[in-house]
């Protein structure tokens, strides 16, 4: 093991309780959970992330001040998972490796979306739950007669998959990477399972830089012998680099709804990382990262994109000028406001009117990976207005040019 990897592992594992066999704890986590909380907790794993009703027995982790399962967990987990699917934009039939699939809810969802899924987990008990869940799906038939979802018990931290090498378009590690004692080894083995150009998606809650280990997480580790120690964002970046995923980008989610245009929707925290084995595999994440925009179009002035009501742009380090154009005045709306945030902080509000339907914004030479978020208080669908057959939801046009070219 090289020195940088050893130093990282010492750092992330420094505060772990001593004398615990973490893999053995992971293998029998469900059994321990049911023993402490009752059979309803096995049922909850079968319906996760949906609650399906109150759970009998005590709180999930023995904390009497907390409910058995917080219903906000459903929103929290689904938002991040759906953000990944939107960003990865996989065509139907793509092959997905669900790393640390647990009780299989992500594999189940992916299968119902038409993907070919292999879910792997260290725990045979978790794999049994996942198989039960998918086999009980009440809505057959599917085009192939069944969901294309398989499960296997495998220790990806100890060894690659072998026969599944170079076969997957996407590897998903949803809220699982913090369970590995050596996440670098785990991702190094996952990397071998990706085809050339394949993507890795990591969903994790990041620990604030310099923050102490949450005592609640320590209590869970001591009680169930399962690792619960989130990484910082910088540690996550180092884990990716050391495991061969140097080409990666941190993405933000936009979760919930905004009803008041004076209080624009706040983008969610960074929870998702997209990564690739090689630079070209990152595809459209190699430069500007467009999210919430339609495909590029061109007119006499050059390229532009239509934005949906909520969108974002991750910058590539260049000094850019953004030009916003509104059609709202011609559609009976005298004023059109676009709220612009830079790295989650509101920077400006652009007021587009009939007299001035165009506005420019220059964010400055921000570091690569900086994120601009846009929320529009106006949108329209041309087809519903009888303008043409375009059924898209449109908010404003955005053109992006390098500052020195203007």
N, C-alpha and C positions, 0 to 999 in steps of 0.2 A: 504494500500500500504506500503510495507516494505521500510526501510530507503535507502538501496542501489538503489532501483528503483526510489524512489522520488528524490534522489540526481542526478541520471543520467538524469531524465526528466527535472529537473531544469537546468542542464548544457546544454542540447541540445536545449532547448527552450528559453534560456536566451536572445537571440538577436532578438526574433520575434517581429514584429510590434504589438502594443497593440490594443485591441478592435475589433478584426476580428473574425467572425464566420467561421472557416476554413472548416468545413464540408459543410456549405451552399455554400461557394465559390467553393468547389470541385464539388458539385452537378451541378452547373451552369457554369462551366468553359468553355465548348464548346459554350454555348450561348453568354457569354461575349467575347470570342475570335472572333466569327463571327460578333458580333456587332461592334467590334473595327477594325477588319481586312478585313471583307467582307466574302461572302459565299465561296470563294475559300479555306478558312481555314477549313471549314467543309469537303470539298473534299480532302484536304490534309490528314485529319485524316482517311478518307476512304482508302487512298492509302499508308499510313505510313507503313514502313519507306521509301518507294520509292516515288520519287518526282512526276513523271508523267507529268512534264512540269513546267514552271514558274508559280508562283502564282500571281494573280491579287491583287491589294491593297498594303498596306504598309507592312513594315517588321513585322515579327511574333510578336515581343514583343515591338514594337514601337521605336526601336533603328534605326535611319536613317543611321547609319554607317554600319549596318549589312544587309546581304541579307534576304529575307523573310524566306528562309530555307537554311541552309548551306548544300550543297550536301555531305559533309563529315559526317554529322549526319547519313546518310545511312550506310556508312562503319562502323562507330563507334557502332551503335546499332546492326547491323547484326553480326559483329565480336564477340561481347560479348555473344549474344544469341546462336550462333553456338558453341562457346567454351563450354557453358553449356551443350548443347546436346551431344557434344563429350565426355565430362567428365562424365555425368550421364549415358550414354550408355544404354538407356532404350530399352527393347524389344518391338516390335510392339504390339499394343493393351494395353499398359500401361495406367493407368489413371493419368491425370495431372490436378492439380488445378492451374489455372492462376490467381494469386492474383493481384487485381488492373489492370484488363485486358485492361482498357481504350478502344480505338476504335477496339481492337481485333486482331491486326496484329500477335501477338505472338500465340494466340489461333488458328488463321487461319492456320498459318505455322505448328503448332503442329498437327492439324487435318489432314493436307495434308501429314504428315509423318506417319499417321496411328495410332495416339494416340487418346484416348477418353478424351475429354477436357471439363472441366467446367470453364468458365471464370466469375469472379465476380468483380463487381465494385460498389462503393458507388453511382456513378452518373447514373441515368436512361438514361440520354442523351448519355453518353458513351456507355451504353449497347445497346441502339437503333442503334448507329453507328456500333457497332460490329455485331449485327444481320444482318444489311443491307449488310455489307461487306461479311459475310460468305454466306448469301443466294444468293448473286450475283456471286458466284464463277462460272466461265464460263466453267469449265472442268469436269463435271460429265460424266459418273457415277463412283462412288467409290464402293469398294466391298460390302458395306452395302447399297448401293443406295444413300448415302449422306455422308457428313462429320459428324463424331460423335463429334460435337462441340455444347455445350449449353452455354447460358449466363443467369446470374441472377444478379439483383441489391441487394447488401448486404453490410452492414457495418461490416466488419470483425474486426474492432477495438472495436466495441461495443459488439459483440457476436459471438460465433462459428457458424458453419453451421448446426449443429444439425443432420439432417438425412444423411448428407454426411460425418459423422465422421468415421474415420478409413477406408477410402475407396481409398485414393490416393497414388500412388507410388512416385509421385513427386509433390511438391508445388513450383511454380515458382513466384518469386517476382522481376520482371524486371523493374528496374528504378522506383519503386513505394514506397519503404520503407521510403524514405525521406518525403513523403507526409503525413505520420501519425504523429499526435501530440503525441501519445503514441505508438511507434513501438513495445514496449515490449508486450503490451496487444494484438496488432494485431498478432504478431507471436505466442503468447501463444494460441490464438484461431486457428491459422493455424495449429499448432502442433496437435490439436485434429482431424484434417481432414486427417492426414497421417496414413496409415496402419503401423503396426509394421515393421520396416526395411525401411520405406519410407524416402525419402530425401527432404530437403529444398534447393533450389538454390536461392541465392540473387545476383542480379546484381546492383551495385551502383558505382557511381563515388565518391571516398573518398576525403574528405577535408584534406589538410595537417595539421598535429598536430600543434595546437597553432595558426593557421591562422584565420584571421578575416573573418566574413561573407562577401561574395562577394556582392558588392553594386548592381550589376545587378540582383542577386537573390532577394535582398531586394526589388528592384523596381518591380519585377514580383509579389512578394507576396502582395505588397501594391496595385498593379493595378488589379490583378485577384483574390486575396484572396485564393490562393492555395499555400501550403507549398513548399518552395524551399530552404532547408538548408541541404546540405550534411553532413554526419557524418564523423568523423575521423575513421581510421582503429581500434583504440583502443575502441572507442565508439561502433563501430559495433560489436566487440568481446563481449563487456559487454551486449549489447542488446541481443545477441544470448544466452549468459549464463543465463541472468535473465529470458528469455522466455522459458528456458528448452532445448536449443540446445547447451549444453556444448561440444558436440562432433562435431567439425567443422574444416574446413581447408580452408585457403585462397589460391586461385589458380591464376595463371597468364595466359594471352593469348599470342599467337604468331600470329601477324596479318600482312598481307602484304606479299611481296615477296622480296627475296634477289637475285640480279643478279651478284654481285661481291663477290667471295669467300673471298677476302681480307677484306671485310666489312660485317661481318656476320649479319644475321637478328637479330634485337634487340627484345627481348620479350616485350610484352605489359605490361602495369601496372596492378596491382592487381585490378580487378573489380568484381571478382566472388568469392562467398563463398558457399561451399557445407556443409550442416549440417544434423544431424540426431538426433532423440529423444533419441536413445540409442547407446551405443558403437558398438554393433554388426551390427546395421543398417548402419554404415558408411562403412562396408564391406572393400573393397580394399583401402579405405582412412584411415584405422586404422593404417597402418604401412607406408611403402614407397608408394608414389603416383607416378605411372608410367603414363606418357602421351606421345603419339607418338611412343610407343613401341608395338610390337606384343606380343602374348601370350608367357608365359614361356615355354621353352623347356629344355631338359636335354641331356647330353652326358656323356662320361666317367669322365669328369672333374667336373660335377655337373650342376646346373641350370644356364641358361643364357637367354637373350632376344635379338632378332633382333630389331634394331632401324630403324625407318623411317628417312628421311633426316633431319627433325627437331623434337626434342623430349625434354623431361624434366623429372626430378626426384625430388620430394619433400621429404626431409629427415625426419627421425623419431627420430633424436637425437643421434643415435649411431655413433661411429667413424668407418667409412667405407673406404674400398679400392675398387676402380673401375678399372676393367681391360677391355680395349678396344682391339678388334681383328678385323683386316681388311682382306678381301679377294681381295682387289683391285689389288695388285701386280699380282695375278694369272689371272686377267681379263684384263691385258694390261695397267693398270694404275700404274706407278712407285711410285707415292706418293699420300697419302690419308690424308687430314687434317681434324681434328675434333676440332671445336672451343667450348671451355667449359667456361660457365659463372656461377658465383656464385651470386645469388640475383641480377641479371641484370647487373653485372659488369664482363667483360671478365677477366678470371683468367689465362687461358693458351690455347695454341694451340698445340695439339698433332700431331706429324708428323709420320704417319705409312708408312713404306716402305717394299720392298721385303726383305731387310736385317733384319728389325725390324718391323714385322707386328703386334706386340702387344705392348701396352703401359699401364702403370698404373698411376692413379691419386688418391691422398688421400686428400679430401677436409678438413679433420680435424674434430674435435668434434664440429660441428656447431649446433646451436639451432634447436630443432624440428620445422619443417615448413620452414626451409631454402630450397631454390630452386636452383637446378643445371639445366642449359639449355645447350643443345648440338645442334650444327649445323654441318652437314657433307657436304663437298664439293664433295662427291661421293655417288652415289647410283646406284642400278641395279635391274632389274627384271629377275629372273632366267628363266622364261618361254620365255621371248623375246630373251634371249641369247641362247635358246635351251639347257639349262642345265637340266631342269626338268619341271614339270607342275606347279611349285610354281609361282603364279601370284602376290605375294606380292612385294612391293617396299622395298628393304633392303639397309641399309647403313653400319652398323657395328654391331658386337656382343658385348654385355655388360654383364659382370659378376660382381656381387656385393657381397663382403664378409666383415665380421667384421675384423677390423685391428688386434685384439688380436689373431685371429685364424690363422693368416699367419706367 
